[in-house]
Amino acid sequence: MTRTYTHEDLNNEVRSIAGYYMPEEEKTLNHSGRQVLYVVGRAEIDNSCCGVAGCRYVIVPGYVVVWKNGMDETGRPLSEVEPIVDEDSRRKITNILQEKEIVTQIDFW
């Protein structure tokens, strides 16, 4: 099953009531002969009554099926990805990303 991934604007804050997140880099990783799309970013809680905090994160939309095959209504590129559901593959990819990137959180679609 594939899903449509909308490529985010990099280095632009997405604000919320308590802070923001900012996707910084879009990368691919070769795993078992397939390209894994992942996004590295940071999140900051800077406007909360409970204090401040932050983290660097990775979001893994999945394996690239079709790269930038269209655009949404705002002009952002769209790609088709296959979410990674196999736990063994997720574990291996997580280990690779933990060595490769300085992040505290890795989430899979």
Number of C-alpha atoms within 10 A of each C-alpha: 6 14 15 16 18 17 17 16 15 14 13 12 16 12 13 10 9 14 17 17 20 20 22 17 14 17 11 15 15 11 13 8 7 13 16 22 23 22 19 21 19 19 18 17 19 15 14 11 8 9 9 12 12 14 14 19 22 24 17 24 22 24 21 21 17 14 13 16 10 14 13 10 6 6 10 13 17 18 19 21 23 19 18 17 11 8 9 10 13 17 11 12 18 18 11 13 16 15 9 9 12 13 16 12 14 18 12 14 12
